[in-house]
Amino acid sequence: MSATPSNHCVIEFRHVSYRARDGRALLSDLNLQLAHGETLVLLGRSGSGKSTTLKLINRLLEASEGDVRVEGRSTLKWDPIQLRRRIGYVIQEAGLFPHFTVERNVGLVPRLEGWPTERVRARVEELLRLVGLEPERFSGRYPHELSGGQRQRVGVARALAAEPPILLMDEPFGALDPLTRAEIQREFIALKARLEKTIVFVTHDMREALLLGTRIALLESGKLVGVYSPAEFLRSTEPALAPYVEALRTGETAIHP
């Protein structure tokens, strides 16, 4: 099983549990650390606790027990708005504001931070080029005028706009067609190598996990099975990992309930 990297710890879960309002345990006694610059993939079936874990990091949810720490400080001691502005957040279907142009969507957080107009404009242009969209063609478009792949690229650009050190991605490529998804995955690999962000990436797609992750954390029924390098995951003989490895060998990509 993969050891925790020795680099500076950016995100840490200490005995974290989360219960729904009806008392159901959605996450149980999670202990996990993320080092600066790594991409940790949260892998698991639907309902395994992946998205719950992600939302505990940016305090969209608060732990029922235990402590979630970001940059050495409990999330409960952060101002929620300031915490979230340190963390980029990308979701499936991008979550763009439909009545905002691409330029306004990408530049939203820098404007809220009080950046000068010219700095915002330059940052938007820089990011659109970074994600493969020509500013001259796309800045003035609205989300409904974009393809699915283009919307996701804009979503990534928006998440990076205020230069956050942490990026959370909740199945961001799950709704795309296979060809577009493969293209954006390749682009994302190159992008993350350049940016050196600490990234938490949620997926139920085994191939995507192996392709994008520095380490893979497998969740089952709200519990952490283990954390593995991609090579360790493929070599493991642990019963919980067998369905994922078998699905990959038979040409499937995802494990469903």
Secondary structure as UniProt FT lines:
FT   STRAND          9..19
FT   TURN            21..22
FT   STRAND          25..35
FT   TURN            36..37
FT   STRAND          39..43
FT   TURN            46..47
FT   HELIX           50..57
FT   TURN            58..59
FT   STRAND          65..70
FT   TURN            71..72
FT   STRAND          73..74
FT   HELIX           75..77
FT   HELIX           80..85
FT   STRAND          87..91
FT   TURN            92..95
FT   TURN            98..99
FT   HELIX           102..106
FT   HELIX           108..112
FT   TURN            113..114
FT   HELIX           117..130
FT   TURN            131..132
FT   HELIX           135..138
FT   TURN            139..140
FT   HELIX           143..145
FT   HELIX           148..160
FT   TURN            161..162
FT   STRAND          166..170
FT   TURN            172..175
FT   HELIX           178..195
FT   STRAND          198..203
FT   HELIX           206..212
FT   STRAND          215..220
FT   TURN            221..222
FT   STRAND          223..228
FT   HELIX           230..235
FT   HELIX           239..241
FT   HELIX           242..249
FT   TURN            250..251
//
